[in-house]
């Protein structure tokens, strides 16, 4: 097929040449087209490998981008030509192996390039999916032996999974964010999904649709991504166990996290998910997800990690370990915002099931003494995490005192009431009005804006007033 090598250099310059090579691949002599396309793709993959190892000039960058574009078009052509090649004496698996190997090589060479853009990765993956789909369909049409059909399917799905593994890091389908937003529409004011997610989600859904009833190979991030995007396949406990090591590795190394989080979301939201997970699974994922829920750069993702994954995981953890894990989060020295949020988890835990056991864990951590004399500068104090922490601690105390009418947690004991009053409430009650006046005077005297600081203390004062109200009812 002498026209193929002539058309390749001008594919990106002429729509007519692109249309012509696509037409030739569709209706031309199948074997000759396949040979010519394979040779051209081989040259492009080698050129990309050379460019990846040495790309310094702008000319090299432009050439590499052109090679990526041409390789994508030729892969689409290969998907049109190869299914039409007549099967001779060899098995179908043997016949398709060189084509699939070439697809793998092109995908890897492209993904290794720093110039592989999101649209280019999307298009290349789409055409790889089309090639796999076409060969799968052809294998169903031919009178193949069962072993040949099975080997064909395994080989093609393996290649598809490896293609997803290579190209998924370039995509932004925002799957986890969209799943969480669909599950919690009342919490969402504005979607946190990446712009243009639709095209990436479409190609991943198309790829996942080829899985049928065959699970993808384990150990690859592409397998996680395909399962996460496969809406017709339930992620069960056995699925989680099979992929747990892969999930841990990718979350720990911050790779393929969108698929990992979506995988866990789908597992935790399944009606067949067990009410209790084994302690190793719970502890491992809480340890991995807790820092991300505080430090992730994307606020919607922080919400998803904390409320969508961390909290449900803790709910499915056996009681002693659950209390210990929440206690560790409250004492986390690295992320103050996580410590304050963890007090909310402790509050929900004790309100749901008040017990002396829970208060032995949470009481010393949450209702700890407050040393007002250590506050040397009010402005520094309100800009620290301490006001948020104290507000959460007071809300914890208020909620438990109000809900635990039978005093199962022991907070209504006279000794407990006395010690919390002496060590926490009274120091705050004595100093808060003084600090608020000090900040207001600073505003009026120097024109500095401390309104947000005053509001922080006002929130703390409101929480203290709520505690005083419930205390007054108990004393009445």
C-alpha positions as CSV (number, residue, x, y, z in Angstrom):
1,X,0.0,0.0,0.0
2,X,2.4,2.7,-1.3
3,X,0.1,5.6,-0.5
4,X,0.4,5.1,3.3
5,X,4.1,6.3,3.7
6,X,3.3,9.2,1.4
7,X,0.3,10.3,3.4
8,X,1.7,10.0,6.9
9,X,4.0,13.1,6.9
10,X,1.1,15.4,5.8
11,X,-1.7,13.9,8.1
12,X,-1.7,16.9,10.4
13,X,-1.5,19.4,7.6
14,X,-4.3,18.2,5.4
15,X,-7.8,17.0,6.2
16,X,-7.9,15.4,2.8
17,X,-4.9,13.2,3.5
18,X,-6.4,12.1,6.8
19,X,-9.8,11.3,5.1
20,X,-8.0,9.4,2.3
21,X,-5.9,7.2,4.7
22,X,-9.0,6.4,6.7
23,X,-10.8,5.5,3.5
24,X,-7.9,3.3,2.4
25,X,-7.9,1.5,5.8
26,X,-11.6,0.9,5.5
27,X,-11.9,-0.5,2.0
28,X,-8.3,-1.1,0.7
29,X,-6.6,-4.4,0.6
30,X,-6.7,-5.4,4.3
31,X,-3.4,-7.2,4.6
32,X,-1.4,-4.6,2.6
33,X,-3.0,-1.8,4.6
34,X,-2.2,-3.5,7.8
35,X,1.4,-4.1,6.9
36,X,1.9,-0.5,5.7
37,X,0.2,1.0,8.8
38,X,2.2,-1.3,11.1
39,X,5.5,-0.2,9.5
40,X,4.5,3.5,9.7
41,X,3.5,3.1,13.4
42,X,6.7,1.3,14.2
43,X,8.7,4.2,12.8
44,X,6.6,6.7,14.7
45,X,7.0,4.8,18.0
46,X,10.8,4.6,17.5
47,X,10.9,8.3,16.7
48,X,8.9,9.1,19.9
49,X,11.3,6.9,21.9
50,X,14.3,8.9,20.5
51,X,12.6,12.2,21.2
52,X,11.8,11.1,24.8
53,X,15.4,10.4,25.5
54,X,16.6,13.7,23.9
55,X,14.2,16.6,23.5
56,X,15.9,20.0,24.0
57,X,14.8,22.3,21.1
58,X,11.5,23.8,20.3
59,X,11.7,22.1,16.9
60,X,12.0,18.7,18.7
61,X,8.9,19.5,20.7
62,X,6.9,20.4,17.6
63,X,8.0,17.3,15.9
64,X,7.2,15.1,18.9
65,X,3.7,16.6,19.1
66,X,3.2,15.8,15.4
67,X,4.4,12.3,15.9
68,X,1.9,11.8,18.7
69,X,-0.9,13.1,16.5
70,X,0.1,10.9,13.6
71,X,0.4,7.8,15.8
72,X,-3.1,8.4,17.1
73,X,-4.5,8.6,13.5
74,X,-2.6,5.5,12.4
75,X,-3.9,3.6,15.4
76,X,-7.4,4.4,14.3
77,X,-6.6,3.2,10.8
78,X,-5.2,0.0,12.2
79,X,-8.5,-0.6,14.0
80,X,-10.3,-0.3,10.6
81,X,-7.9,-2.5,8.6
82,X,-7.0,-5.4,11.0
83,X,-10.5,-6.9,11.5
84,X,-10.7,-7.4,7.8
85,X,-7.6,-9.5,7.5
86,X,-8.4,-13.0,6.5
87,X,-7.6,-15.7,9.1
88,X,-5.2,-18.3,7.6
89,X,-3.8,-21.3,9.3
90,X,-2.6,-19.7,12.6
91,X,-4.9,-19.0,15.5
92,X,-6.6,-15.6,15.8
93,X,-4.5,-15.0,19.0
94,X,-1.3,-15.5,17.1
95,X,-2.5,-13.3,14.2
96,X,-3.4,-10.3,16.3
97,X,-0.4,-10.4,18.7
98,X,1.9,-8.2,16.5
99,X,-0.9,-5.6,16.1
100,X,-1.6,-5.5,19.8
101,X,2.1,-5.4,20.7
102,X,2.5,-2.5,18.3
103,X,-0.5,-0.7,20.0
104,X,1.2,-1.3,23.4
105,X,4.4,0.2,22.1
106,X,2.8,3.3,20.7
107,X,0.8,3.9,23.8
108,X,3.8,3.5,26.1
109,X,6.0,5.7,23.9
110,X,3.3,8.4,23.9
111,X,2.6,8.2,27.6
112,X,6.4,8.5,28.3
113,X,6.5,11.8,26.5
114,X,6.2,15.0,28.6
115,X,4.4,16.5,25.6
116,X,1.5,14.1,25.8
117,X,-1.5,16.4,26.3
118,X,-4.8,15.5,27.9
119,X,-6.6,15.7,24.5
120,X,-3.9,13.6,22.8
121,X,-4.1,10.9,25.5
122,X,-7.9,10.9,25.3
123,X,-7.8,10.4,21.6
124,X,-5.1,7.8,21.6
125,X,-7.0,5.8,24.3
126,X,-10.2,6.1,22.3
127,X,-8.6,4.6,19.2
128,X,-6.9,1.9,21.3
129,X,-10.3,1.0,22.7
130,X,-11.8,1.0,19.2
131,X,-9.0,-1.4,18.0
132,X,-9.6,-3.8,20.9
133,X,-13.4,-3.6,20.4
134,X,-13.1,-4.4,16.7
135,X,-10.8,-7.4,17.3
136,X,-13.1,-8.7,20.0
137,X,-16.1,-8.4,17.7
138,X,-14.1,-10.1,14.9
139,X,-13.2,-13.0,17.3
140,X,-16.9,-13.6,18.0
141,X,-17.7,-13.7,14.3
142,X,-15.1,-16.3,13.4
143,X,-15.5,-20.0,14.1
144,X,-12.7,-20.1,16.6
145,X,-11.9,-22.8,19.1
146,X,-12.9,-22.1,22.6
147,X,-9.3,-21.9,23.8
148,X,-8.5,-19.4,21.0
149,X,-11.5,-17.2,21.9
150,X,-10.5,-17.3,25.5
151,X,-6.9,-16.5,24.8
152,X,-7.9,-13.7,22.4
153,X,-10.1,-12.0,25.0
154,X,-7.4,-12.3,27.7
155,X,-4.8,-10.9,25.5
156,X,-6.9,-7.9,24.3
157,X,-8.2,-7.1,27.8
158,X,-4.6,-7.2,29.1
159,X,-3.5,-4.8,26.5
160,X,-6.5,-2.5,27.1
161,X,-5.7,-2.5,30.8
162,X,-2.1,-1.6,30.1
163,X,-3.2,1.2,27.8
164,X,-5.4,2.6,30.5
165,X,-2.6,2.3,33.0
166,X,-0.3,4.3,30.8
167,X,-2.8,7.0,29.7
168,X,-5.1,7.5,32.7
169,X,-2.7,9.8,34.5
170,X,-3.2,12.3,31.6
171,X,-7.0,12.2,31.9
172,X,-9.2,14.2,34.3
173,X,-12.6,12.4,34.4
174,X,-13.3,13.7,38.0
175,X,-15.1,10.4,38.7
176,X,-14.7,10.4,42.5
177,X,-16.0,14.0,42.8
178,X,-19.0,13.3,40.6
179,X,-19.9,10.1,42.4
180,X,-19.8,11.9,45.7
181,X,-21.8,14.9,44.5
182,X,-24.4,12.5,43.0
183,X,-24.7,10.8,46.4
184,X,-24.9,14.0,48.4
185,X,-26.6,16.7,46.2
186,X,-27.7,18.8,49.2
187,X,-24.1,19.4,50.3
188,X,-23.0,20.7,46.9
189,X,-23.3,24.4,46.0
190,X,-21.0,24.2,43.0
191,X,-19.5,21.1,41.3
192,X,-15.8,20.5,41.9
193,X,-15.4,18.4,38.8
194,X,-12.6,19.3,36.4
195,X,-13.7,21.3,33.2
196,X,-14.0,19.0,30.2
197,X,-14.4,15.8,32.2
198,X,-17.1,14.6,29.8
199,X,-14.7,13.5,27.1
200,X,-12.4,11.6,29.5
201,X,-15.4,9.9,31.2
202,X,-16.8,8.9,27.9
203,X,-13.7,7.1,26.7
204,X,-13.2,5.4,30.1
205,X,-16.9,4.3,30.2
206,X,-16.4,2.9,26.7
207,X,-13.3,1.0,27.8
208,X,-15.0,-0.3,30.9
209,X,-17.9,-1.5,28.8
210,X,-15.5,-4.0,27.1
211,X,-14.9,-5.9,30.3
212,X,-18.2,-7.7,30.1
213,X,-18.0,-10.4,32.8
214,X,-14.2,-10.8,32.7
215,X,-12.3,-9.0,35.6
216,X,-9.3,-7.0,34.5
217,X,-5.8,-8.2,35.4
218,X,-4.9,-7.4,39.0
219,X,-2.0,-5.3,40.1
220,X,-2.4,-2.5,37.5
221,X,-3.8,1.0,38.1
222,X,-5.7,0.6,34.8
223,X,-7.6,-2.3,36.5
224,X,-8.7,0.0,39.3
225,X,-9.7,2.7,36.8
226,X,-11.7,0.3,34.7
227,X,-13.5,-1.2,37.7
228,X,-14.2,2.3,39.1
229,X,-15.7,3.4,35.8
230,X,-17.7,0.2,35.3
231,X,-21.1,1.2,36.6
232,X,-22.6,-2.3,35.9
233,X,-20.0,-4.1,38.1
234,X,-20.5,-4.0,41.9
235,X,-17.3,-3.6,44.0
236,X,-17.7,-6.2,46.7
237,X,-15.6,-7.0,49.7
238,X,-13.8,-9.7,47.7
239,X,-13.0,-7.2,45.0
240,X,-11.6,-4.8,47.6
241,X,-9.5,-7.5,49.1
242,X,-8.1,-8.5,45.7
243,X,-7.1,-4.9,44.9
244,X,-6.2,-3.6,48.4
245,X,-2.4,-3.7,47.9
246,X,-2.8,-1.8,44.6
247,X,-5.1,0.7,46.3
248,X,-2.6,1.3,49.1
249,X,0.3,1.7,46.8
250,X,-1.3,4.2,44.6
251,X,-2.9,6.3,47.4
252,X,0.5,6.3,49.2
253,X,2.3,7.5,46.1
254,X,-0.5,9.9,45.1
255,X,-1.0,8.3,41.7
256,X,-4.3,7.3,40.0
257,X,-6.0,8.7,43.1
258,X,-9.3,9.6,41.3
259,X,-9.8,6.0,40.4
260,X,-8.8,4.8,43.9
261,X,-11.2,7.2,45.6
262,X,-14.0,6.3,43.2
263,X,-13.3,2.6,43.8
264,X,-13.6,3.1,47.6
265,X,-16.7,5.3,47.2
266,X,-18.5,2.7,45.2
267,X,-17.5,0.0,47.7
268,X,-18.7,1.9,50.8
269,X,-21.9,3.0,49.1
270,X,-22.9,-0.5,48.1
271,X,-25.9,-2.0,49.9
272,X,-23.9,-5.3,50.2
273,X,-20.9,-3.7,51.9
274,X,-20.5,-5.4,55.4
275,X,-21.3,-3.4,58.5
276,X,-17.9,-4.2,59.9
277,X,-14.5,-4.4,58.1
278,X,-11.5,-6.2,59.4
279,X,-9.2,-4.1,61.5
280,X,-6.2,-4.1,59.1
281,X,-8.3,-2.8,56.3
282,X,-9.9,0.0,58.4
283,X,-6.7,1.1,60.1
284,X,-4.7,1.1,56.8
285,X,-7.2,3.2,54.8
286,X,-7.8,5.6,57.7
287,X,-4.1,6.1,58.0
288,X,-3.7,6.8,54.3
289,X,-6.8,9.0,53.8
290,X,-6.7,11.1,57.0
291,X,-3.7,13.3,56.0
292,X,-5.1,13.8,52.5
293,X,-8.5,14.9,53.9
294,X,-6.6,17.8,55.6
295,X,-3.9,18.6,53.1
296,X,-5.4,18.0,49.6
297,X,-5.1,21.2,47.5
298,X,-8.7,20.8,46.2
299,X,-11.4,21.8,48.8
300,X,-14.1,19.6,47.2
301,X,-11.7,16.6,47.4
302,X,-11.0,17.3,51.1
303,X,-14.8,17.2,51.7
304,X,-15.1,13.9,49.8
305,X,-12.1,12.3,51.6
306,X,-13.4,13.3,55.1
307,X,-17.1,12.9,54.8
308,X,-17.3,10.4,51.9
309,X,-14.5,8.0,52.8
310,X,-12.9,8.6,56.2
311,X,-16.2,8.9,58.2
312,X,-17.9,5.8,56.6
313,X,-14.7,3.8,57.0
314,X,-14.7,4.6,60.7
315,X,-18.4,3.7,61.0
316,X,-17.5,0.3,59.7
317,X,-14.7,-0.2,62.2
318,X,-15.1,-2.3,65.3
319,X,-15.8,-0.1,68.4
320,X,-12.4,-0.4,70.3
321,X,-10.4,0.3,67.2
322,X,-12.8,3.0,66.0
323,X,-12.4,4.9,69.3
324,X,-8.7,4.6,69.1
325,X,-8.5,5.8,65.5
326,X,-10.6,8.8,66.2
327,X,-8.6,9.5,69.3
328,X,-5.4,9.4,67.2
329,X,-6.9,11.9,64.7
330,X,-7.8,14.3,67.5
331,X,-4.2,14.3,68.7
332,X,-2.7,14.6,65.2
333,X,0.1,17.1,65.5
334,X,0.6,17.8,61.8
335,X,-2.9,18.9,60.7
336,X,-4.8,21.2,63.1
337,X,-7.8,21.3,60.9
338,X,-8.0,17.6,61.0
339,X,-7.9,17.6,64.7
340,X,-10.8,19.9,64.9
341,X,-12.8,17.9,62.4
342,X,-12.1,14.7,64.3
343,X,-13.7,16.2,67.4
344,X,-16.9,16.3,65.3
345,X,-16.5,12.6,64.6
346,X,-16.0,12.0,68.4
347,X,-19.2,14.0,69.1
348,X,-21.2,12.0,66.7
349,X,-19.9,8.8,68.2
350,X,-20.7,9.6,71.8
351,X,-24.1,11.1,70.9
352,X,-25.0,8.0,69.0
353,X,-23.8,5.6,71.7
354,X,-22.8,7.3,74.9
355,X,-20.5,5.2,77.1
356,X,-17.8,5.5,79.7
357,X,-15.5,3.6,77.3
358,X,-15.8,6.3,74.7
359,X,-15.3,9.1,77.2
360,X,-12.1,7.5,78.5
361,X,-10.7,7.9,75.1
362,X,-12.2,11.3,74.1
363,X,-12.6,13.1,77.4
364,X,-8.9,13.8,78.2
365,X,-8.2,14.6,74.5
366,X,-11.2,17.0,74.0
367,X,-12.1,18.5,77.4
368,X,-8.5,19.3,78.3
369,X,-7.6,22.3,80.5
370,X,-7.3,25.7,78.9
371,X,-4.5,28.0,80.2
372,X,-5.6,31.5,79.4
373,X,-2.4,33.0,80.8
374,X,-0.5,31.4,78.0
375,X,-2.2,33.7,75.5
376,X,0.2,36.6,75.3
377,X,-1.1,38.2,72.1
378,X,-4.9,38.0,71.3
379,X,-4.3,38.6,67.6
380,X,-1.9,35.6,67.4
381,X,-4.3,33.5,69.3
382,X,-7.3,34.1,67.0
383,X,-5.1,33.5,63.9
384,X,-4.0,30.1,65.3
385,X,-6.1,26.9,65.1
386,X,-6.9,27.1,68.8
387,X,-10.3,29.0,68.6
388,X,-11.6,26.5,66.1
389,X,-10.4,23.6,68.3
390,X,-12.0,25.1,71.4
391,X,-15.3,25.8,69.6
392,X,-15.5,22.1,68.6
393,X,-14.6,21.0,72.1
394,X,-17.4,23.1,73.6
395,X,-19.9,21.8,71.0
396,X,-18.8,18.3,71.9
397,X,-19.5,19.0,75.5
398,X,-22.8,20.7,74.8
399,X,-24.0,17.8,72.5
400,X,-23.1,15.1,74.9
401,X,-24.6,16.8,78.0
402,X,-27.8,17.4,76.1
403,X,-28.2,14.0,74.5
404,X,-26.9,11.7,77.2
405,X,-29.9,12.1,79.5
406,X,-29.1,8.8,81.3
407,X,-25.5,9.9,82.0
408,X,-24.1,6.8,80.3
409,X,-20.9,8.7,79.4
410,X,-20.5,10.0,83.0
411,X,-20.2,13.7,82.0
412,X,-23.1,14.7,84.2
413,X,-21.3,13.3,87.3
414,X,-20.7,16.1,89.8
415,X,-16.9,15.6,89.8
416,X,-16.8,15.7,86.0
417,X,-19.0,18.9,85.9
418,X,-16.7,20.5,88.5
419,X,-13.4,19.7,86.8
420,X,-14.6,20.9,83.3
421,X,-16.0,24.1,84.8
422,X,-12.7,24.8,86.7
423,X,-10.2,23.8,84.0
424,X,-12.0,24.8,80.7
425,X,-15.2,26.8,81.0
426,X,-14.3,29.4,83.7
427,X,-10.9,30.4,82.1
428,X,-12.7,31.0,78.8
429,X,-15.7,32.8,80.4
430,X,-13.3,35.1,82.3
431,X,-11.1,36.0,79.3
432,X,-13.4,36.0,76.2
433,X,-15.2,39.3,76.8
434,X,-11.8,41.0,77.6
435,X,-10.3,39.7,74.3
436,X,-13.3,40.8,72.2
437,X,-13.1,44.3,73.6
438,X,-9.4,44.4,73.0
439,X,-9.8,43.5,69.3
440,X,-12.7,46.0,68.9
441,X,-10.6,48.8,70.5
442,X,-7.7,47.9,68.1
443,X,-10.1,48.3,65.2
444,X,-11.4,51.6,66.2
445,X,-8.1,53.1,67.4
446,X,-5.8,52.1,64.4
447,X,-8.2,51.3,61.6
448,X,-6.9,47.7,61.3
449,X,-9.5,45.2,60.2
450,X,-9.9,42.5,62.9
451,X,-13.5,41.7,62.0
452,X,-12.7,38.1,61.2
453,X,-10.9,37.7,64.5
454,X,-13.8,39.1,66.5
455,X,-16.1,36.8,64.6
456,X,-13.9,33.8,65.6
457,X,-14.1,34.7,69.2
458,X,-17.8,35.4,68.9
459,X,-18.3,31.9,67.6
460,X,-16.4,30.6,70.6
461,X,-18.5,32.8,72.9
462,X,-21.7,31.4,71.4
463,X,-20.6,27.8,71.9
464,X,-19.8,28.7,75.5
465,X,-23.2,30.2,76.0
466,X,-24.8,27.1,74.7
467,X,-22.9,25.0,77.2
468,X,-23.9,27.4,80.0
469,X,-27.5,27.0,79.0
470,X,-27.5,23.3,79.3
471,X,-25.5,23.5,82.5
472,X,-28.1,25.8,84.0
473,X,-30.8,23.3,83.1
474,X,-28.9,20.6,84.9
475,X,-28.4,22.7,88.0
476,X,-32.1,23.7,88.1
